[in-house]
Amino acid sequence: MSAAVGRAYGRLAYNADYENIGLVSYLREVINDLETSVAPCTVQLEAPEEIQFAADRAILVALVVNELVLNAGKYAYPASNEEMI
């Protein structure tokens, strides 16, 4: 979970708008970080091109997505071969 929060702070440090963050691109990065944790499953995010979100709320959304993806990989497909989350 700390990687998701750390990634948000990293994005904010390089962003001119400190209050908002591109939620979809941020979530794609968080999901890419999770790929190795849920292997051999793959994770796919279907979302609009971009959504601007308040940074503090984007972090909360990322933490929820982080937990959902990890739990799906661990419990929904515990012995699967290459399922899609």
ZAGULO-139512 format. One line per field, with one value per atom (N, C-alpha, C): chain; z, x, y. Coordinates in Angstrom, 1 decimal, always signed. Last residue first. Layout:
N
cadena [A|...]
z [Z|...]
x [X|...]
y [Y|...]
//
This chain:
85
cadena [A|A|A|A|A|A|A|A|A|A|A|A|A|A|A|A|A|A|A|A|A|A|A|A|A|A|A|A|A|A|A|A|A|A|A|A|A|A|A|A|A|A|A|A|A|A|A|A|A|A|A|A|A|A|A|A|A|A|A|A|A|A|A|A|A|A|A|A|A|A|A|A|A|A|A|A|A|A|A|A|A|A|A|A|A|A|A|A|A|A|A|A|A|A|A|A|A|A|A|A|A|A|A|A|A|A|A|A|A|A|A|A|A|A|A|A|A|A|A|A|A|A|A|A|A|A|A|A|A|A|A|A|A|A|A|A|A|A|A|A|A|A|A|A|A|A|A|A|A|A|A|A|A|A|A|A|A|A|A|A|A|A|A|A|A|A|A|A|A|A|A|A|A|A|A|A|A|A|A|A|A|A|A|A|A|A|A|A|A|A|A|A|A|A|A|A|A|A|A|A|A|A|A|A|A|A|A|A|A|A|A|A|A|A|A|A|A|A|A|A|A|A|A|A|A|A|A|A|A|A|A|A|A|A|A|A|A|A|A|A|A|A|A|A|A|A|A|A|A|A|A|A|A|A|A]
z [-14.1|-13.0|-13.5|-15.8|-15.9|-14.7|-15.3|-15.3|-15.4|-15.4|-16.2|-16.4|-13.7|-14.7|-15.6|-10.2|-11.6|-12.5|-7.5|-8.2|-9.7|-6.6|-5.9|-6.7|-7.5|-8.4|-7.7|-5.3|-6.3|-7.3|-3.5|-3.1|-4.3|-4.8|-3.8|-3.5|-6.7|-7.1|-6.1|-5.1|-6.2|-6.7|-3.3|-2.8|-3.9|-5.1|-4.3|-3.8|-6.0|-6.9|-6.2|-3.6|-4.4|-5.3|-2.7|-1.9|-2.7|-4.8|-4.4|-3.7|-4.6|-5.8|-5.5|-2.2|-2.3|-3.5|-2.8|-1.7|-1.8|-4.8|-5.2|-4.1|-3.3|-4.4|-4.7|-1.7|-1.1|-2.1|-3.7|-2.8|-2.2|-4.6|-5.5|-4.7|-2.4|-2.7|-3.7|-2.5|-1.3|-1.5|-5.1|-4.8|-3.5|-6.9|-5.8|-5.3|-10.4|-9.0|-8.0|-13.7|-12.7|-11.4|-15.8|-14.9|-13.9|-19.2|-18.0|-17.1|-20.8|-21.0|-19.8|-18.7|-19.7|-19.8|-18.3|-17.8|-18.9|-17.3|-18.3|-17.8|-16.6|-16.1|-17.3|-15.8|-16.9|-16.3|-14.9|-14.4|-15.6|-14.9|-15.4|-15.0|-12.9|-13.4|-14.0|-11.8|-13.3|-13.8|-10.2|-11.3|-10.9|-8.3|-8.6|-9.8|-8.1|-6.8|-7.1|-10.5|-10.1|-8.8|-10.7|-11.7|-11.1|-9.2|-8.6|-9.5|-10.8|-9.7|-9.1|-12.5|-13.1|-11.9|-10.7|-11.2|-11.8|-10.5|-9.3|-9.7|-13.1|-12.5|-11.3|-13.4|-14.3|-13.7|-11.5|-11.2|-12.1|-12.9|-11.6|-11.2|-15.1|-15.3|-14.0|-13.7|-14.6|-14.8|-12.3|-11.6|-12.5|-12.2|-13.2|-12.7|-9.5|-10.1|-11.1|-7.7|-8.5|-9.1|-6.3|-5.6|-6.4|-7.7|-6.5|-5.9|-10.8|-10.0|-8.8|-11.8|-11.5|-10.7|-10.6|-11.2|-10.8|-9.2|-10.5|-11.3|-6.8|-6.7|-8.1|-7.5|-7.1|-7.1|-8.0|-9.1|-8.8|-5.4|-6.5|-7.6|-4.1|-3.7|-4.8|-5.5|-5.6|-5.2|-4.8|-6.2|-6.3|-2.0|-2.5|-3.9|-2.2|-1.6|-2.0|-3.4|-4.0|-3.5|-1.6|-2.9|-3.6|+0.6|+0.7|-0.7|+0.0|+0.0|+0.0]
x [-7.9|-8.6|-9.0|-7.8|-7.8|-8.5|-5.5|-6.8|-6.7|-3.2|-3.4|-4.8|-4.5|-3.5|-3.9|-5.1|-5.4|-4.2|-5.4|-4.6|-4.8|-6.8|-5.6|-4.8|-8.6|-7.9|-6.7|-9.7|-10.6|-9.9|-7.4|-8.6|-9.5|-5.3|-5.0|-6.2|-6.5|-5.4|-5.1|-8.3|-8.8|-7.7|-6.6|-7.5|-8.0|-5.3|-4.5|-5.4|-7.5|-6.7|-5.9|-8.4|-9.3|-8.5|-6.1|-6.6|-7.5|-5.9|-4.8|-5.3|-8.3|-8.0|-6.9|-7.9|-9.0|-8.8|-5.7|-5.6|-6.7|-6.8|-5.7|-5.6|-8.7|-9.2|-8.1|-6.9|-7.9|-8.4|-5.6|-4.8|-5.7|-7.7|-7.0|-6.2|-8.1|-9.1|-8.5|-5.9|-6.1|-7.1|-6.1|-5.0|-5.3|-9.1|-8.3|-7.3|-8.8|-9.3|-8.5|-9.6|-8.9|-9.6|-9.4|-10.3|-9.4|-9.0|-8.5|-9.6|-10.3|-8.9|-8.3|-12.1|-12.0|-10.6|-11.1|-11.5|-11.5|-10.2|-11.0|-11.5|-7.3|-8.1|-8.9|-6.3|-6.7|-7.6|-3.8|-4.8|-5.1|-3.3|-3.1|-4.2|-1.9|-3.0|-2.5|+0.2|+0.2|-1.0|+0.7|+1.1|+0.7|+0.3|-0.9|-0.6|+2.7|+2.1|+0.9|+3.2|+4.1|+3.4|+1.2|+1.3|+2.1|+1.4|+0.8|+0.9|+2.4|+3.2|+2.7|+0.2|+1.4|+2.3|-1.6|-1.9|-0.6|-0.3|-0.5|-0.7|-0.5|+0.8|+0.7|-3.3|-2.5|-1.2|-3.8|-4.3|-3.5|-2.7|-2.1|-2.5|-4.3|-2.9|-2.2|-6.8|-6.6|-5.2|-6.3|-6.6|-6.4|-4.1|-4.8|-5.1|-4.8|-4.0|-4.8|-4.6|-5.3|-4.3|-3.0|-4.2|-4.9|-0.8|-0.6|-1.9|+0.0|-1.3|-1.2|+2.4|+2.2|+0.9|+4.1|+2.9|+2.7|+6.0|+6.3|+5.2|+4.8|+6.0|+6.4|+2.7|+2.4|+3.6|+4.1|+3.4|+3.1|+4.9|+5.9|+5.3|+2.5|+3.3|+4.4|+1.7|+0.9|+1.7|+3.7|+3.6|+2.8|+3.2|+4.4|+4.4|+0.7|+0.8|+2.1|+1.6|+0.5|+0.5|+3.5|+3.9|+2.8|+2.0|+2.8|+3.3|+0.8|+0.0|+0.9]
y [-10.0|-9.3|-7.9|-13.0|-11.5|-10.9|-15.8|-15.1|-13.6|-17.6|-16.5|-15.9|-20.1|-19.9|-18.7|-20.3|-20.2|-20.0|-20.6|-21.6|-21.5|-18.3|-18.8|-19.8|-16.1|-17.0|-17.6|-14.9|-15.3|-16.3|-14.5|-15.3|-15.8|-13.1|-14.0|-15.0|-11.4|-12.3|-13.4|-10.1|-10.9|-11.8|-8.8|-9.8|-10.7|-7.0|-8.0|-9.1|-5.5|-6.3|-7.3|-4.3|-5.1|-6.0|-2.9|-4.0|-4.9|-1.0|-1.8|-3.1|+0.3|-0.5|-1.4|+1.6|+0.7|-0.2|+3.2|+2.3|+1.2|+4.8|+3.9|+2.9|+6.3|+5.4|+4.4|+7.7|+6.8|+5.8|+9.3|+8.3|+7.3|+10.8|+9.8|+8.8|+12.4|+11.4|+10.4|+14.0|+13.3|+12.2|+15.2|+14.3|+13.5|+15.2|+15.8|+14.8|+14.4|+14.1|+14.8|+14.1|+14.9|+14.7|+11.5|+12.1|+12.8|+10.3|+10.9|+11.5|+8.3|+8.8|+9.3|+5.9|+7.0|+7.4|+2.4|+3.7|+4.8|-0.6|+0.0|+1.3|-2.3|-1.2|-0.6|-5.6|-4.7|-3.6|-7.8|-6.8|-5.8|-11.3|-10.0|-9.1|-14.0|-13.2|-11.9|-15.4|-15.2|-14.5|-12.2|-13.1|-14.6|-10.4|-11.2|-12.1|-9.0|-9.5|-10.5|-8.0|-9.1|-9.8|-5.9|-7.1|-8.3|-3.7|-4.9|-6.1|-1.7|-2.1|-3.4|-1.4|-1.9|-2.4|-0.1|-1.5|-2.1|+2.4|+1.5|+0.1|+3.2|+3.0|+2.1|+3.4|+2.5|+2.2|+5.4|+4.0|+3.0|+7.6|+7.2|+5.8|+7.7|+7.4|+7.0|+8.3|+7.1|+6.8|+10.8|+9.5|+8.3|+13.2|+12.5|+11.1|+15.4|+14.4|+13.7|+18.6|+17.6|+16.6|+20.3|+19.8|+18.7|+21.1|+20.3|+19.7|+21.4|+21.6|+20.6|+20.6|+22.0|+22.3|+17.8|+18.3|+19.8|+16.5|+16.9|+17.5|+15.9|+16.7|+17.2|+14.2|+15.6|+16.5|+11.9|+12.5|+14.0|+11.3|+11.5|+12.2|+10.9|+12.0|+12.3|+8.6|+9.8|+11.0|+6.8|+7.1|+8.4|+6.5|+7.1|+7.5|+5.2|+6.5|+7.2|+2.8|+3.6|+5.0|+1.9|+2.2|+3.1|+1.2|+2.4|+2.8|-1.2|+0.0|+1.3]
//
